Amino acid sequence: QVQLEESGGGLVQPGGSLRLSCAASGSIFSINNMGWYRQAPGKQRELVATVTGTGNTNYAAFVKGRFTISMDNAKNTVYLEMNNLKPEDTAVYYCRADIYTHYQLEGIWGQGTQVTVSS
């Protein structure tokens, strides 16, 4: 019933920037947290960043200050601002949301969006 719609992926040159968006819709009582994970071919899915409904953020060490996660509570949307992108950032980026629906916590994944960093 709850859906996540991702957008913003694409091809970018090394050193460039992208902004990913993930909008949640459906029977939402409240949002516990949202975040971004990524998975490259042959690799495990790894956490990139998360943000709670109260605004607390957490980042993976490899971000090194390059990425910023934020949430627009009014729009039920999470963003990932990606700066100084490197080839090793190439992966499918998945949005993750933990949402309270009918007083129960439901976890849901987005469909994924491809980010390719190449010259």
Number of C-alpha atoms within 10 A of each C-alpha: 7 15 17 21 16 22 16 15 18 14 15 18 14 17 14 14 17 18 16 21 22 26 19 23 14 10 13 17 13 16 19 16 21 28 26 26 19 22 18 16 9 6 9 9 15 14 18 21 21 25 21 17 17 11 13 11 17 14 18 14 10 10 15 8 12 12 20 18 24 20 24 12 13 6 10 17 18 25 23 22 15 19 17 14 22 16 15 11 20 20 21 18 25 24 28 23 27 19 23 17 16 11 10 10 15 15 14 16 19 18 15 22 20 18 22 20 20 16 9
